[in-house]
Amino acid sequence: MFIWQNLSPIGSLRKPVGARIVPFQLLKKLPDNYFGYYEPNIENRRPDFVVIAPDLGVIVIEVKGWHIEDIAQGSDTEITIHR
């Protein structure tokens, strides 16, 4: 079973909401030897998901709730959205 961890105190543990629900459900299907962290506090930054995969390393996932028509252009390093 894929194990989800939260590095915050247990009282602040939150379930994913909104745009994060689908990625959370998909990530739960990862192999048993993967570990996942939901919104860990890393030097005052909170990525949505961090996955530690023995075969791939560390994967940081930031989920955005944009619709395809909101995106003007994108590259490997930058996304421009319409205002």
N, C-alpha and C positions, 0 to 999 in steps of 0.2 A: 504494500500500500504506500502510495506517495505521501510523505509526511509534510504537513504545513506547520510552520513555526511562526511565532510572532515575537520579536525581540523586545517589545514593550511590556510593561507590567500587565499581568493578567486582567486587571480591571479595565484596561484601555483596549483590550482586544475587540476588534470590530469585524463584522462580516462585510464582504464586498457588496457595494450597492451600485446601481445605475450601470454605466458602461463597463464596469469592472466585473460584473457577474459572469458574462460569457467567457472571458479569458480565464477567470477563476475555475469555472467548470471544465474547460479544456485542459488547463494545467493540472487539475486533479487526476487526469488520466496518464500522466507521465510515469516512467518506470519507478519501481520501488526504491531504487538506490539514489533517487534525486531528492533534494530537500528544497522546500519553497518557503519564502518569507513574504508576508503580506504587509506592505507599508512599513518596512523597518526604518528606524531613525539612524541614518548614516551621516554623521557630522552635520546635523540639522537639515538634512535633505531626506525626503521620503519618496523613493521610487514606489510605484504601485506594487510591483512584484520583483523579487530577486530569486532566481533558481540557481542552485549549485548542482551541477551535473558532472559526475566523475569523468565522463568521456568528452565533455565540451568545455568545462570550466564554469565561470560565473556568467549568468545571463541576467541582464537588467531589463525589465519591461515597464514602459510607461504607457498607460492607456489614455487615449484621447477620445472624446465623444463627438468628433467632427463627422459631418455628412460629406459624402464624396463631392457634392457641389460646392462645399465650403473651401475646398483646396484649390488654390490658384496654380501652384506648381510645387515641385519638390525635388530634392536630390538626396544623396547619401547623408548629407550633414544638415540640411535645412528644409523646412516646409514653410511655404507662404500661403496664408489663408485670406479669403475675401473678408472685408469688414462689413 
